[in-house]
Amino acid sequence: MSARVLLVEDDPGLGYVVKDALDHKNYTVTLCVDGESALESFSTSTFDLCILDVMLPRKDGFALAKAIREKNKNIPIIFVTAKGMMEDKASGFQSGGDDYLTKPFSIEELCYRMEVFLRRANGASNEDIYTIGQYVFNTSKLELACGSDKITLTQKEAEVLKQLCIHQERVLKRDEILKSVWGDDDYFMGRSMDVFISRLRKHLKQDPHIQIVNYHGVGFKLEIEKSQPSTSRNT
């Protein structure tokens, strides 16, 4: 079955061009022209991925992404916008977005980014489980549990945390994370990655022995006090 895509774009010309191109690539696309109608469609239909413009009438893309995240923690959200400033990208990630594409863009690039998310969502059969201090991190379920408390991570949060777990014995360079998780080490994307690190720190705050340490100019390292169990992996 073809992937179901929610496309939200208030420019009718661009919206129909993108929809037509994705239709020809065998995606099933629902096109909405404002945030409120998009949220109504999302609430009444099932989608595999969302493509959101930022500047939308009735509810902007950031507010729409937050509302979508309240309903579904896992669905990939790609922002498409004419805004290219770092602050806008950071706002997109803070609102729950997973990726960011700046206009003008090629359909080929959009489809590549979509397929990265869809393959990860549909193709992950191996279930890696990591113990991080008092937490248990299930990568395939995007679930971080501390006792009876469970948090569902976004796909990007889970991918960043998994990289930190895999490479816990060393400082993981910023460009390594970017290329592994985003496939790009773009400067603005690198600055926006800090949003995901900040989120993960909040998710892990119940265990004071866990730190994601920023080694300035180098990268990040997941550190756990020796009195606590180290990260371990079960498959």
N, C-alpha and C positions, 0 to 999 in steps of 0.2 A: 504494500500500500504506500502511496506517495506521502511524503511529509506534508503536514498541514501547517501553513504559515499564516500568521496574522500580520499583515502589512498596514501600517498606519502612516499616511502621508497626506497632508492637506493640499499639496500642489497637484491638481487633477492630471495635468500632463505627465509629470514625473511618475505619479502613482500608477497610472495606466501603463506607462512604458515598462516600469519595473514588474508590475503584475503580469503583463503579457510575456515578458522575457522569462519570468519564473514559471509561468504556465507551460511555456514551450520546453522547459527543462523538467517537466513532469512533477512540479510541486503543485499542491492544492492551496490556492491563495485566496484569502478573504481580505479585501481592501476596505479600510475605513478612513474617513477624512477628518475626524476629530477624536479627541481623547475619550469623551463620554460614550460615543457610539462604539468605540473600540473596546472599552471596558465592558459594555453590555454584550458585545459579541464574545468576548473572552469568557464571560460568566455563563453563557448559554451554549457554548461550543467547546470542542476539544482541539487544542493546537499542540504542535511539537516545537515551535519556535516563534518568537516575536521579533519583528523589525519595526522600530519606532523612530519617527522623526521627533526632534526635540520641540520645535516651535509649532505647536498645535493649538487650534481653537478649543474652547470649552474645558480642556484639561491638558496641560503641557505634557511632554514626553516623560519628564522626570516624575511628575505626580502619577502619571499612568503606570510607570514601571513600579512605583511603590505599591500601588493598588494591586497590580498583578502579582507582585511578590507576596502580598498578604494572602492571596488565594493559591499560589503555587510557588514554592521555594526553589523548584528545580528547573523550570523551563528556561532555556537560553533566551536572553534578551540582547539584541544588537541595536545600538543606537546609530541612526544615520542622520547627519545634520551638516549644515553649512558652517556651524561653529567649529573652529579648530583650536581654540585656546585651551591651555592646560586646565584652567579652572572649570571649563565646561565638561571636559573629560572626567575630571575628578567628581563633579556633581553627578554625572551619569553613572559612574561606578558606585557612588554612595547611595544612589536611589535604587540599586539592585541590578544594574546592567552588567553584562559579561564581556561585551566588546563594543568597539566604537569605530565607525567608518565615516570619514569626512567627505562631503560633496566637493567637487564632482568625483564619482567613483565609477568603476567598471562593473558590469554585471558579473564578469568572471571572478573578480575579487570578492564581491558579495557572496557568490555561490561557494567559493572556496571556504570562506569563513563559516558559512552556514553548514557545509558538509563536515567541517572539523567538529562542530558541536553535535551534529546528528550522529556521526559515527561513534563519538564517545558515549552518547546517550544510549545507542542501540547495540553497540558492539562489545561492551565491557562484560565479559563472562567471568573473569577471574576476580574473586572477592578478596581484596587485601584488607586486613584488619591490623591496625597499629595501636599499641598501648602507649599513651603519652602521659606519664605521671598517673594521675587519678582518672584520666580520660581514656575512652576507647573510641577509636576513629575507624568507622567502616567506610571505605572509599567508594564502594559500588552503590551503597545506599545514601551516600553524601550525609552520613549521620555522625555526629560527635556527641558522645554520651558521658556524663559524669554521674555515676550512681543512677538514680531514677530520672535525672534531668537529661533531656535529649534535645539537641539542636539540629535542624536540617540546614546544611550549608548550601550555598549556591555552588554551581559547578566550578566556577573559577576559584572560589574560596577553597573548595576541596582539592583542586589541582595544585594550588600554591602550597597548602598544608602538606600534601603528599610529597611534594618535592623537598620540603623542609625535613620531613620524616626520613625519606630515603637517604638524604645527605646529612644526617644529624651530626656525623662525626667531624664535619668541617664547616667553614663559612661558605655558604652558597652564594655565588656571585649574582649580582642583579641581572646581568645579561643572560646568565644561564636560566634563571627563572623565566625571564621574558621570552626567550626563544623556545623553551620547553612548553610553556603554558599558552603564550600568545603567538608564537611563531615569528616574533619581531622584537627588536630591541630599540624601537623608536623612542626618542627622548621623552615625548609627552606621555607615551604609554608607560614608560619607566617611572615617571613622577606619579602617575595615577595608580601604579601598583602599590604605593604606600597606603592607599585606601584599603586594599585587601589585607595588608599586614596589620593595619589598625583594627580591622574587624576581627581578625583571628585572635589578636591579643585580648579583645573583649570576650570572645567566645571561651578563651582558656583561663579567664581570670579567677575561676573558682579554685584553682590550684595555684597558690602563691609561689610554688617551687618551679613553675614553668615560666620561661621567658623566651620571647623571640627578640634576640639582640641585634641591633643595627650596628654593623661595623662600617662606619662612615666611609664612603667612597669605594667600598668593596662589595658588601652584600649583607646577608642575614644568616643567623644561626639559631636553631632551636636548641635551647639549653635547659636542662633539668638538673636540679641539685642532686648530688650523689646519694642522699638519703632516700630519694624517690626512685622508683623503677625507671630504667631508661626506656626509650622507645623500642618496642619489639614488634615484630611482624609475624602474623599467622596467615597462612593461605589455605 
